[in-house]
Amino acid sequence: MGKKPGGQIGHVGKNLSPVDSPDEIKQIKIDKRTLPKGQYHDAGYDMRQVTKFTGAIISL
C-alpha cells in the first residue's frame, strides 16, 4: 500500500515559468573520452531554471 502521489484534493498547484532572458546560461561539456565504450547519439537537451532567494530572514 502506501501514500497516493499528488497534493490534497481541491488544492490548486502553482509553479514558476521560465524567464525570457536569464542572467546566466551554463552549457555543460562532456569529455566523451571519459565515457564507457559504446554507441552514443545526441538525445537533445533538458532545460532547467534555478532561482535563488537572497532576501533577509526576520525572526520575531
C-alpha contacts under 8 A as a table, 3 or more apart, distances in Angstrom:
res1	aa1	res2	aa2	distance
7	G	11	H	6.64
8	Q	11	H	5.54
18	P	49	Q	6.47
19	V	22	P	5.99
22	P	25	I	6.87
31	D	34	T	5.79
31	D	35	L	7.47
32	K	35	L	5.39
